[in-house]
């Protein structure tokens, strides 16, 4: 349904890096899902290193 090869889907499911954003969008669309981007909560982080 997504037009993405099964091998690619398997790599994504197993956490392999290097997946193109376009591929993820294709999969999300095929699953009839939606992505919402919101501002991160401020939390108690002092620096950028603490976010990741």
N, C-alpha and C positions, 0 to 999 in steps of 0.2 A: 504493500500500500504506500510506503514512504518512498520507494525507489532507491532505498539504501541497501547495500549488500548485507546479507546475514553475517558475514565475517566482521563487517564494520560494527554492526549492532552488538555482536558478541564482545568486541574489544571495548566498546563504550560501557557495556554492562559489567565488565571486569575491571574498569577503572583505568584503562590505558589512556595515556595522554595523547595530545596531538590531533584531536577531533576538530574539524572545522565547525565554526559556529553555524554555518549554513546547513551542515548535516544535522546538527542538533535541532535547528528550526524545522527541518523537513520531518524529523521524527516526532517532534511535538505537535506539528500540524496533523500528521497521520493519526496520532493518538487523540486528536480533538481536545488538546490541552491548551492552556493559556499561560503565558509568563507575565508576571507583574513585577516591575522594577520600582522599588521604593527606597527612600533614604534610609541609611543604616541608623540604628539607634546609637545614641552618643555613648552610652555605657560609661565606664570609668577608665577607658584607655588613655594613656598618656602620649602614645606615639603610634606612628604608622605600623611599626613592627608588631605591636600588640593586636592589631586587627587581624593579621594573617597568622 
